[in-house]
Amino acid sequence: MQAKGSAVPADTVRLTLDRRVKRHWVRERNRTLIVKKGTFKIRLRPRSRGRYRLMVQKGRVKRRRAMRVF
């Protein structure tokens, strides 16, 4: 799975990958990505099957996306 996007003006963004365990979200990964020429890209490999939530944050702006891994 690949996550990519744009963030202008920014030099870094914070990426968080959470996995759903019963009724709670458990943090799987937490990274700071470098933004080059206004874009960022990272390849993610979830550890197991299930429901995931990906969040990219710069300052107070957050963008979340949900996904399932089969």
N, C-alpha and C positions, 0 to 999 in steps of 0.2 A: 504494500500500500504506500502511496506517495502523497505527501501534503505539500502544496505549493500555494503561493499567494503573493500579494504585493502590499507594501507598506511605505508610503511616501508622506512626509519626510521621516525617516527612521533609520537608525543604524543597527538596532537589534530588536528582536521580538521574543516573547516568552511563549514556549509551546508546552502544553500539559496534556498528557494522555491518561484518562481515567477509565477504569474497568468496573462494571456493575457487578457487585457481589451481594446477593440477596437484596436487601433494600438500601444498600449504601454504595457510594462511589469510592473506590480505592485507587489512590494515585499509583499509576504504573510507571510513568516517565515524566521528567521535568527537565526541559532544556532551554538554553538561550541560543537563539539562532542569529547569525549575522546576515544583515540585509545588504545585498550587493546590487547596485543599479536599480534599486526600488523593488527587488523581488527576493523571495526566499524559497528554498526547496529542501525537503528532507524525505528520506525513505524510512518508513516505520514498519516494524515487524511485531505485531501483537504476540504475546507469549502463549495465549490460548484462545479457544473459541469463546464467544460471548458478546455482550453489548459493551460498546466503548463510547467515550465522549472525548472529542478533541477540542482543545481550546487554545486559541492564539490571542495573545494580549500585548498591547503596546500602550503604556500609560494606563488611562482609565477605560480605554476601548477594548472590548472583548468580543470575539467571534467564536461561537460554538457550533460544532457539527456532531451529529450522532451517527453511529455506524454499527453494523453487526458483522462479526467474523464467523463464518461457518466452517 
